[in-house]
Amino acid sequence: MISAQQLAKYLKWLGAVAASVVIASMALPASAAVIGAAVTAGSDNYTNFVQVDPDYAIAGDMFGIRTTGAPGPDGLPFAVEDASPDFGDAQGVIQNYQTGGVVDPDPFFGVVDTVNGSGNDVNVAYWDFDISSVVGDLLVKIDFAAMGDFEASGDYWNVTYSVDAGPSMPLFTSSINEDIDQTYNSLNPGGFSGVVLADPALINGVLLDNAFQTISAPIATTGSTLRLTFTAQGDGGTEAFAFRNLTVEVTVPEPTSVVLVGLGLCGLLGTTRRRR
């Protein structure tokens, strides 16, 4: 039978171990493993891609993936392409200044004026990703850009997710702030600057402009197949929305850190035993 003094020592030791575990878990570094990708300049990684509504063969309109090198039969829409300072261009989210400026070669998914009398007003595309081997929560990242005088009643671009054909859940949700203005500046040297337009677009509450910015959203779920669905409507030929670099990541702790924590706890145990 242990004495009260021995019991007190054991309880003190257990408390030290528990505190060490908590502190170590808070300090553990983690790395993000990319398990899926789409609309990138590198290697896309998905199991299925379906563009329910095809891209438009209408000058100035767009719903799909293009590049400055493969702009479509009628070229990139004026609202998307930033060719300033050429042609008096004062708008665009994709740099394409061919005469000594900046040319953005990377693919992007662009949306301009889907309400055009050709096809469906609301356009849809989706990607499937294999998450069967994932242990842990997911994080989806997308680079977004937008420029235009949008309308809350007619413009939206939403990304939802579902797992194994389950219910569709919101992931990236757009909104239009009709109470403020946004100032846009070209990324091209000598390009447009100080262009002020009303009613800018937001994604998950983050204000967008013509420069791509990364926005992240978590998914706390497990399963075999993750589907990301993009649903969009654009009602205006001078309003551009684009995204690229869609990645699906899983966060995992560094194995070396776990080993170090274990060694630290073993050392604490050994020290405690030697003191007895």
C-alpha positions in Angstrom: 0.0 0.0 0.0 1.5 3.3 -1.0 1.8 6.2 1.4 0.2 9.5 1.1 3.6 11.0 0.3 4.2 8.5 -2.6 0.6 9.2 -3.9 1.4 12.9 -3.9 4.6 12.3 -5.8 2.7 10.2 -8.4 0.0 12.8 -8.8 2.6 15.5 -9.3 4.4 13.4 -11.9 1.1 12.8 -13.8 0.3 16.5 -13.8 3.8 17.3 -15.2 3.3 14.7 -18.0 -0.2 16.0 -18.8 1.1 19.6 -19.0 4.0 18.4 -21.3 1.6 16.7 -23.6 -0.7 19.8 -23.8 2.2 22.2 -24.5 3.8 19.8 -27.0 0.6 19.4 -28.9 0.1 23.2 -29.1 3.6 23.6 -30.4 3.6 20.7 -32.9 4.4 22.1 -36.4 2.3 20.7 -39.2 2.6 20.4 -43.0 0.0 20.7 -45.6 -0.1 17.8 -48.1 -1.8 18.7 -51.4 -4.1 15.8 -52.4 -6.0 17.5 -55.2 -5.6 20.4 -57.6 -7.4 22.0 -60.5 -7.0 25.0 -62.8 -3.2 25.3 -62.1 -0.1 25.9 -64.1 1.4 22.6 -62.8 -0.1 19.2 -62.6 -3.8 19.1 -61.9 -4.9 16.2 -59.7 -8.6 15.2 -59.8 -10.5 12.1 -60.7 -13.3 13.8 -62.7 -14.1 17.2 -64.2 -17.5 18.0 -65.8 -18.3 21.4 -67.2 -22.1 21.0 -67.4 -22.5 24.3 -69.3 -19.9 24.6 -72.2 -17.9 27.8 -72.8 -19.5 30.4 -75.0 -18.7 30.9 -78.7 -19.8 34.5 -78.2 -17.3 37.4 -78.3 -17.1 39.1 -74.9 -18.7 36.2 -73.0 -17.1 33.4 -71.1 -17.6 30.4 -68.8 -14.7 28.1 -68.7 -10.9 27.6 -68.5 -8.7 29.7 -70.8 -5.2 31.2 -71.0 -3.7 34.1 -72.8 -2.1 31.5 -75.1 -5.4 29.8 -75.8 -7.9 32.6 -75.5 -10.7 31.1 -77.5 -11.8 31.8 -81.1 -12.7 35.4 -80.4 -10.0 36.1 -77.8 -10.4 36.9 -74.2 -13.4 39.0 -73.2 -12.6 42.7 -72.8 -13.8 42.5 -69.2 -11.3 39.8 -68.4 -8.2 40.9 -70.4 -6.0 43.7 -69.1 -4.1 44.9 -72.2 -3.5 48.4 -70.7 -1.9 50.7 -71.5 -2.8 49.6 -75.1 -6.1 50.5 -76.7 -7.2 52.7 -73.8 -8.0 49.6 -71.8 -9.2 50.4 -68.3 -10.3 47.0 -67.1 -9.3 43.4 -66.7 -8.0 40.7 -64.3 -5.7 38.8 -66.6 -2.6 40.7 -67.8 -2.0 40.5 -71.5 0.1 43.5 -72.5 1.8 42.0 -75.5 4.0 45.0 -76.4 6.7 45.1 -73.7 4.5 44.6 -70.7 3.3 41.6 -68.6 1.6 38.5 -70.0 0.0 36.1 -67.6 0.4 32.7 -69.1 -1.4 30.6 -66.4 -4.8 29.0 -66.8 -7.9 30.5 -65.1 -11.6 29.8 -65.0 -13.4 33.0 -66.1 -17.0 34.1 -66.0 -18.4 37.0 -68.0 -22.1 37.6 -69.0 -23.7 34.2 -68.8 -27.1 35.9 -69.0 -26.8 36.3 -72.8 -29.7 34.4 -74.3 -27.5 31.5 -75.3 -27.7 28.4 -73.0 -28.5 28.6 -69.3 -28.2 31.8 -67.4 -26.8 29.8 -64.4 -23.7 27.8 -65.4 -22.3 24.8 -63.5 -19.0 22.9 -63.4 -17.6 20.4 -60.9 -14.5 18.5 -59.9 -14.2 15.2 -58.0 -11.2 14.4 -55.8 -10.2 11.1 -54.1 -10.0 11.6 -50.3 -10.3 7.9 -49.4 -6.8 7.8 -47.8 -7.2 11.1 -45.9 -6.9 11.2 -42.1 -7.8 14.6 -40.8 -9.7 17.7 -41.9 -9.4 19.2 -45.3 -8.6 22.7 -46.4 -9.6 24.1 -49.8 -7.7 27.1 -51.2 -8.6 29.1 -54.3 -7.2 32.3 -55.8 -10.0 34.7 -56.7 -10.2 38.0 -58.6 -13.1 40.2 -59.8 -13.6 43.6 -61.4 -16.9 45.3 -62.3 -19.9 47.2 -61.2 -21.8 44.1 -60.0 -25.5 43.6 -59.0 -26.6 41.7 -55.9 -29.7 40.5 -57.8 -27.9 39.1 -60.9 -24.3 38.2 -60.1 -23.0 35.3 -58.0 -20.2 32.7 -58.0 -20.5 30.0 -55.4 -18.5 26.9 -54.6 -20.2 24.1 -52.6 -18.9 20.7 -51.6 -20.4 17.2 -51.1 -18.9 13.9 -49.9 -19.9 10.6 -51.4 -23.0 12.0 -53.1 -24.2 13.5 -49.8 -25.9 16.9 -49.3 -24.4 20.0 -50.9 -22.8 22.3 -48.3 -21.5 25.9 -48.9 -17.8 26.4 -49.0 -17.1 29.7 -50.8 -20.1 32.1 -51.0 -20.1 35.3 -53.0 -21.9 38.6 -52.1 -22.1 42.1 -53.6 -21.7 45.2 -51.4 -23.9 47.8 -53.0 -23.0 50.4 -50.4 -19.3 50.9 -51.2 -17.0 51.6 -54.1 -13.8 49.7 -55.0 -10.6 51.2 -56.6 -8.8 49.1 -59.1 -5.2 49.4 -60.4 -3.6 47.5 -63.2 -0.7 45.3 -62.4 0.8 46.3 -65.8 3.5 49.0 -65.7 1.8 52.1 -67.1 -1.6 50.4 -67.0 -4.9 51.8 -65.7 -4.9 53.2 -62.2 -7.5 54.7 -59.8 -10.5 53.2 -61.6 -13.4 53.4 -59.2 -16.4 51.2 -59.6 -19.4 50.7 -57.4 -20.8 47.5 -56.0 -17.7 45.2 -55.7 -17.7 41.5 -55.2 -16.8 39.5 -52.1 -16.0 35.8 -51.4 -16.7 34.7 -47.8 -16.7 38.3 -46.8 -13.3 39.1 -48.4 -13.4 42.0 -50.8 -12.1 41.2 -54.2 -10.2 43.3 -56.8 -8.4 42.6 -60.1 -5.4 41.0 -58.3 -5.8 37.4 -57.4 -5.8 36.6 -53.7 -6.0 33.3 -51.9 -9.0 32.5 -49.8 -9.2 29.3 -47.7 -12.1 27.3 -46.3 -12.0 24.2 -44.1 -14.0 20.9 -44.5 -14.3 18.8 -41.4 -15.4 15.4 -42.9 -14.2 12.1 -44.1 -15.2 9.8 -47.0 -14.1 8.5 -50.4 -15.0 11.2 -52.9 -15.1 15.0 -52.5 -17.0 17.0 -55.1 -16.5 20.7 -55.5 -19.3 22.4 -57.5 -18.9 25.9 -59.0 -22.2 27.6 -59.8 -22.2 31.0 -61.4 -24.3 33.7 -63.0 -23.0 36.9 -64.5 -25.3 39.6 -65.9 -23.1 42.1 -67.6 -20.5 42.2 -70.3 -18.2 44.6 -68.4 -18.1 42.5 -65.2 -15.4 39.8 -64.8 -14.9 37.1 -62.3 -12.0 34.6 -62.3 -10.4 31.9 -60.2 -7.4 29.6 -60.4 -5.1 27.4 -58.3 -7.8 25.4 -56.6 -6.1 23.0 -54.2 -7.4 20.4 -51.7 -5.0 20.0 -48.7 -4.9 17.9 -45.6 -2.9 19.0 -42.6 -0.7 16.4 -40.9 1.7 16.7 -37.9 5.5 16.4 -38.6 6.6 12.9 -37.7 9.9 14.1 -36.3 8.0 16.3 -33.9 6.0 13.4 -32.6 9.1 11.4 -32.0 10.7 14.3 -30.1 7.7 14.7 -27.9 7.8 11.0 -27.2 11.5 11.1 -26.3 10.9 14.1 -24.1 8.2 12.2 -22.2 10.4 9.2 -21.8 13.2 11.4 -20.4 10.7 13.0 -17.9 9.7 9.5 -16.8 13.3 8.4 -16.4 14.2 11.4 -14.4 11.2 11.0 -12.1 12.1 7.3 -11.5 15.7 8.2 -10.7 14.6 10.7 -8.1 12.5 8.1 -6.2 
